[in-house]
Amino acid sequence: MHTDRLEEYLETILYLITKNQSPAKTKQIAEELNVSSPSVTEMIKKLHSMGFVEYKPYQGVELTEKGAEEAVRIKRKHQVLETFLAEVLDFDRREAHKEACELEHAVSDSVLERIYDFLGNPEYCPDGHPINIDKNNLQREEAFIPLDEMKEGSSGTVARVTLPRETKERLTSLGIIAGEDIEVRRKQKQGCISVMAVGSEIALGRDIAKKIFITPK
């Protein structure tokens, strides 16, 4: 069995379990990976024989402790690589995700940890999700988007700010803090974005806006 294919299945099962907050359905796995249901069934049998998953008819696929540990390791590898591509090599968020999908199967754990240290041990990836997750407490990922991807006139609630402490404190003093509403007033070609927060209009650079995550209304 190709290791990269095995890892793709485990990562997909983890994603679906987290999304569903219940077992992953074989139909969902097939749709996510764009493969046939019989192919999924065959792979699930192999993963079960390797001790990675348990399958209950009419319920779905669950990760064993061994499977959850491996799936979380793969997801973390993806997130660290995605962060490196976005923050250091300046890939946009979508390109970084696509390239990380290819690289995650080739980079060793030791190289990954060197990259993670080089990045300064970040807490969140470019999507705003935690890099170090607890395999025993898989929470549903929040549905938010970076502020710089919102359209003019749209609004939402600040969900998370993944910036250095000093910058976060400055934004907090301006009313940009988790739980507060925000509205996009203008987006300029050079990347600056003007927003309304607690009754005041604030201009933010793209480097700041892309690390402020909003739950759209």
N, C-alpha and C positions, 0 to 999 in steps of 0.2 A: 504494500500500500504506500502511495506517495505521501510523504510527511506533510507537504503543503496542503494536500486535499483533506487529510485528516484534520489539520489545524483549521481549515476553512469551515468544516462541519462543526467542530467544537465551538468556534467563535460565533457561528450563526446560531447554534443551539443556546448558547449563553445569552446572546442578544434577544432571542425570542422569549426565553424564560423570564428575562428581566422586563421585557415589554409586556408580556401577558400576565406576569406575576402568577404563572401557572405553567405546567409542562408545555414544551414546544410540540406543535402538531406536525406530522410528517408532511402534510400539504403545505404548511407554512415554510418548512425547510426547503421543499422543492421549489416554491415560488421565489424564495430569497436567493437560492443558488442557481436558479434557472435550469433545473435538471428534472428528470422524470420521477414520479413517485416510486416506481420499482427500484430505481437507483438509490433513492433515499433509504428504502427498506433494507437493501443489501448493505449499505454503509452502516446503518444503525446496528445491524447484526454483528458487523465486524467491530464496531466501537464497544458494543456490549461484551464481546468475547475478550476485549482488551481491558475491560474493567472501567471504561470511561462513562458509560450511560446505562440507565435502566429504562426499559420500554414497557408500558402498560397499555394493552389494547383498549381503544376507545378513549384513552386519557392523553397519552402522548409520551414524550421523551424527557427524562430528567437526567441531570448530571450526577454522577456519584461524587464522593469527596475528591477522589483522584481526578475525575473529569473536570470538576469545577476548578480545581487548582491549576490544571493545565490550560483550561479555557481563559481563566483570569490572567495567567502568564502571557498568553498569546495576545489578549486584548491590550494589556499594559505595554507590550512590545510595540504594537501598532500605534498606540497613543504617544509613546516617547518618540518614535520615528516621525510621526505626523507633526509633533511639536518642533522637532529639529528642522524638518523641511520648511515649515511655515515661519519659524522664528529666526533661523540662521540663514537658510537659503532663499527665503522670501517667496516661497510658493504660495499661491492663494489656497484658501481652505480646502476647496474641492480637489485641486491638483495634489495637494499634500496627502489627502485621504487616499486617492487613487494610487499614488506612488508608494505610500506606506503599506498598502495591501500587497504589493509586489515584494517589497524589501523585507517585510516581517518574517518571511520564511527562510531568508538567507542570512540574517544577522544573528550572530551568536549572543548568548546571554551576557558574556563578559564584555563584548563590544557595546552592547546595549547599555550596560551599567556605566561604562565610560562616557557614553553620550549623555546619559541622564545626569551624571555629575557635572559634565561640561555645561549643561543647560541650567545648572543651579538647583537641581532637584525640584522642578516645578510641581505644583499641586494639581493643576488642571491642564488639559490638552486644549488645542485651538477651538474645539467645540464647546468648551466650558464645562466638560465633565471631569470628574475626579480621575486621576491617573492610578492612584493606589486604592483599589476597591477591596472590600472584604468579601471573600468567597462564601462566607457563611451568612452574609446579609446583603443579598443582591436586590438593590432598590431600583424601581422604575426610573429610567432617565427622563429628566424634565424636558418638555417640548419648548425650548427657547431658541432664539436666533441672535447672532451678533447685531449690535446696534447699527453698524455700518452697512448691513444688508437690508435694513428696513427702508420703506419707501416714504417719500415726502407725504405728510398728512396722516401717516399711520401712527398708532400709539400702542402702548403696552405698559407692563409693570417690570421694573428692574428685578431680575432674578438672581444675578450673580455678577460680581466685578472681580476679574482675575488680573489685577494690576498690583505693582509694588505698594507696600504699606503707605509710603508718603503720598503717592498719587491717589490712593483710595481715600486717604484722610482729606485731601483737597477736594475730591469729588463729593465726599460726604458733606463737607461744609457748604457745597453748592446745591445739596439736595438730591444728588444722584447716589442713592443707596437702596439696597434690596428692600422691596416692598413698596417703593414709591412709584407713582405713575410718571410716564415720560411721553412726550409727543415730538415727532420729527417735523421741524418747520421747513428747513431747507437743506439741500445737499449740493455742494459746490463741486465743480469739475476737478479742482485740485485735491479733493478728498475731505475737505472740512465739512462738518455736519453741524447744523444749528438745531438745538432741541429746547423744548420748554420743560422745566422741572420746578416744582413748587412755585409757580408763578413767574419765574425768571427765564429769559432766553440765554442759553449758554452755547458757546462755540467750542467744538471738540475736534481734534485732529483724528484722522483715520486710525492711526496707531493706538489711540486711546479707545475710540469707538468700537473697534473690533474685539476689544476685551471686556466690553460691557454687554451682558446677555439679557435679552428682553423676552418676557412671555407676552406674545401679541394679544391684542384684544379683538 
